Amino acid sequence: MSNVNSPIPLVKVAMPRREILMPALESVLYSGMISEGEYVYRFEDVFAETFKLKNVLATSSGTAALHLAMILSGVKAGDEVITTSMTAEPTNTTILQMGATPVFADVERDTGNLCPDAVEAAVTSKTKAICVVHYAGYPARLKELREIADRHNLSLIEDCAHALGAEYNGLPIGTVGDYAIFSFQAIKHMTTIDGGMLMMKDPSQMGDARKLRWFGLAKGVPRTEVDITTVGYKYNMHNVAAVIGLKQIETISPLLKRHQDNGRFFDEALKEIPGLCPAPVQSAVNPAYWLYTLLSDDSSEVEKLLAASGVMASKLHRPNHFHSVFKPFAGAMPGLDDFYKRLIHIPCGWWVSVEDRERIVDVLKRG
Ligand SMILES: Cc1ncc(COP(=O)(O)O)c(C=O)c1O
């Protein structure tokens, strides 16, 4: 618990207590089996059970999982992938990595999530997939996006890097898309230092996906007998990351609940403050509130005001089309322009105590 003067960070690494983590970590480190093995497969099973997912494969990063999702979707050089610019860069660097074209559809001005009408308007004969990000942990309009994907025979890839534990119309996040990915990078809800998870709807792709994760080689077949028919990657998770993941999952529920409790608290407490507008939450949706999304006509003033009270708040991300590599693919995005101008993320995670969140509201009320 922090006192009145201690800074409140916007993001923070969640690590299990030393006495819980270290014995397990040490036993793996000195087991002689540190690469992909039993811990990875157990982590996959426990993750799938905890987050009610099927057909999951652990990877070295969320980016690796995204790349595999693109390959398994059949995206080829020259194809188009409809995506969002309001995200972390790996969502879109993977599209370029495929030799495909990112087609940036506009986002909703109040959530930063893909706008289904803009996605529909962006479909062409070259479109192969839609990549949707549940930005900051607020689920996007999956029903509408699923319908668009089905109508045009496109793959729907859910980038759930911010949305661990979120729910959409009673469904666990990551179960509406044909593929979903999660990230366990340092500052996500849970971390394996670096790591990711790939979910695929079609279980018959698991064999191919496993090979793609490991150079194109089948695991468990003697190296002298195995044949690579399709080139794969070094995208496997190792036992050391997996044991950290297993220990994280043991305490993930209360931690996710803290994000959600704080988010719901801010939803109520901030809506009455003139000049501030919390991102709306669709009915029957449970955001993961990785970050809390607040909108203000004076977002830089709000940032300064909070900073003066030791509360770290910021926009955190940069719309991807601001980068030179993505500029050629940028069209008009009035929704994004408005959202980004007004955006300010405030701390909302497990480290924000009841006193902290009241202090944040107090500063905003007084400001
Ligand atoms: C929206 C989004 N997608 C993908 C990724 C990639 O995940 P990773 O850092 O685990 O490769 C991240 C993480 O930075 C992210 O925030």
The ligand as an ORCA input file, in Angstrom:
! r2SCAN-3c Opt
* xyz 0 1
  C      -1.228     -4.848    -28.662
  C       0.023     -5.658    -28.641
  N       0.173     -6.626    -29.572
  C       1.262     -7.396    -29.597
  C       2.269     -7.248    -28.681
  C       3.480     -8.105    -28.803
  O       3.734     -8.861    -27.672
  P       5.228     -9.236    -27.257
  O       5.879     -8.003    -26.689
  O       5.008    -10.309    -26.232
  O       5.921     -9.738    -28.449
  C       2.147     -6.277    -27.684
  C       3.176     -6.111    -26.640
  O       4.008     -5.309    -26.566
  C       1.011     -5.448    -27.672
  O       0.853     -4.482    -26.751
*
